[in-house]
Amino acid sequence: MRGWEFVADAVRASRGARLGSRDGALAVARDQIWTGPPARAVDVRLVWTRGPFGVEVPDGGTAPDPARAVVRPASRFSWIVIGRVRKGPRQMIGVLDYRTGQVVWNIRPLPAAGAS
């Protein structure tokens, strides 16, 4: 059943998607939104979600403000923006909506250095 849901969602979402390609999403993330420092985009990954999900923080990474520890996607497909914060490990720094290109979640504003 979930396979058919994915296919149906993919067909609906791909019609007129503003960020329909990896290269386009990465260019927006890297060159317009997370330009660094302290947070710089280095990669994107397309994900299919069925609702809110928790932000994973790697060892040595920067945690978001606790009030923003959960992402609430605008639609079923989102571009997860991967980057580095203050020269730390690669981690999720943002989420872009696949269909509209809007920022859904942002690690900024960042906590003070050393407060992660």
DAFENUR-V828719 format. One record per residue. N is the residue number from 0. RES is the residue in three letters. D_CENTER is the distance of its C-alpha to the mean C-alpha in Angstrom with 1 decimal. Layout:
BEGIN
[[N RES D_CENTER] [N RES D_CENTER]]
END
This chain:
BEGIN
[[0 MET 26.5] [1 ARG 22.7] [2 GLY 23.0] [3 TRP 24.5] [4 GLU 21.9] [5 PHE 19.2] [6 VAL 21.5] [7 ALA 22.2] [8 ASP 18.6] [9 ALA 17.8] [10 VAL 21.0] [11 ARG 20.3] [12 ALA 16.7] [13 SER 17.7] [14 ARG 20.5] [15 GLY 19.7] [16 ALA 16.0] [17 ARG 15.1] [18 LEU 12.4] [19 GLY 14.4] [20 SER 14.4] [21 ARG 12.4] [22 ASP 14.5] [23 GLY 13.9] [24 ALA 10.1] [25 LEU 10.6] [26 ALA 13.4] [27 VAL 11.8] [28 ALA 9.0] [29 ARG 11.9] [30 ASP 14.8] [31 GLN 14.1] [32 ILE 11.4] [33 TRP 10.8] [34 THR 14.3] [35 GLY 15.4] [36 PRO 17.3] [37 PRO 16.4] [38 ALA 12.7] [39 ARG 12.4] [40 ALA 9.8] [41 VAL 11.6] [42 ASP 9.8] [43 VAL 7.3] [44 ARG 7.9] [45 LEU 8.7] [46 VAL 9.1] [47 TRP 11.8] [48 THR 12.0] [49 ARG 15.0] [50 GLY 14.0] [51 PRO 12.5] [52 PHE 11.4] [53 GLY 11.8] [54 VAL 9.7] [55 GLU 11.4] [56 VAL 12.9] [57 PRO 15.1] [58 ASP 18.7] [59 GLY 19.1] [60 GLY 15.5] [61 THR 14.8] [62 ALA 14.3] [63 PRO 12.9] [64 ASP 15.7] [65 PRO 16.9] [66 ALA 16.7] [67 ARG 12.9] [68 ALA 12.6] [69 VAL 11.7] [70 VAL 8.8] [71 ARG 10.8] [72 PRO 9.4] [73 ALA 11.6] [74 SER 12.6] [75 ARG 12.8] [76 PHE 10.5] [77 SER 6.8] [78 TRP 5.1] [79 ILE 2.9] [80 VAL 3.9] [81 ILE 7.0] [82 GLY 9.7] [83 ARG 12.8] [84 VAL 13.9] [85 ARG 17.6] [86 LYS 18.4] [87 GLY 17.2] [88 PRO 15.8] [89 ARG 12.6] [90 GLN 9.8] [91 MET 6.2] [92 ILE 6.3] [93 GLY 3.6] [94 VAL 2.2] [95 LEU 5.3] [96 ASP 8.2] [97 TYR 10.0] [98 ARG 13.3] [99 THR 13.4] [100 GLY 10.9] [101 GLN 10.5] [102 VAL 8.0] [103 VAL 7.5] [104 TRP 6.6] [105 ASN 7.5] [106 ILE 9.3] [107 ARG 12.1] [108 PRO 14.9] [109 LEU 15.5] [110 PRO 18.3] [111 ALA 21.4] [112 ALA 21.8] [113 GLY 23.1] [114 ALA 22.0] [115 SER 19.1]]
END
